[in-house]
């Protein structure tokens, strides 16, 4: 992805680690459904892509394209989205 190298992607994941932890613990403790948790992961990943400079519509499209039930955290979803953009 132009302008986003390994260091920037790592920094983004580190900065978002606390938020990702909140989503993970909130989903298991409060009994949220898996679709609700998946929606939260998608929103988190979209926000990350927007923070990297992508347009909101483009971020939503790419996240929807790569999101599935096997994705367990926002970091993984972000990595999949970035990889699919480079492919």
C-alpha positions, 0 to 999 in steps of 0.5 A: 500500500503506498505510503504505509510501510511496516512501521506505520502498520505496526504502530497503528496496531499497537495504538489500537491494541487497547481498543481491540482488547475492549472489544474482545473482553466485551464480547465474551463477558456481556454475551454479545452475539457473534454477528455483533462482535464481527460488526464491531471488528469491522467498524474498528478495522474501517476506522483504522483504514480511514486513519491511514488515509483511505476514503470511508466508502473504500474502507467499508468496501474492502472490509466487507470483502475480506471479513468472514466468521473466521476473523477473530480480531481487528488486527487480523482483519486489517492485515487481510484488508491491506494484503488484498489491496496490494494483490 
